[in-house]
Amino acid sequence: MKIELTDDEVTTILVALDNYRELMNDRFHWSAEEADQQEAGSAEWCWQKLHGMQQQQFNNSVADAIGEGEQPINESTSSVDPYDLKGLEY
C-alpha cells in the first residue's frame, strides 16, 4: 500500500505518535500492565518506521539536488593527462 502525505502531515503524525508513546509509558509506570507497555512499543515502532521513511525521502531529495548518482562524463574524451607521453615519438 502506498500513501502519500505532505511534510506537515508526516510531522503531525510523528508528534501524535510520540505523545501517545509517552502517555502509554507513563500509564505503564503507574499500572504495570503489559498491554500499556506493548502499546508504547507499537507507537515507537510506528514512529521509527515513519521517521525513517521521511529521512530517506529527504536524503533522496538532497542527492537529487546536488546531482549525486549522475553518470560521470567519459574521462577519455574530457581530460588529458599531461604526463601521458604515449604516441609521441622523438
Secondary structure, DSSP 8 states (H G I E B T S, - for coil): ------HHHHHHHHHHHHHHHHHHHHHHHHH--HHHHHHHHHHHHHHHHHHHHHHHHHHHHHHHHHTTT-----HHHH---TT--TT---
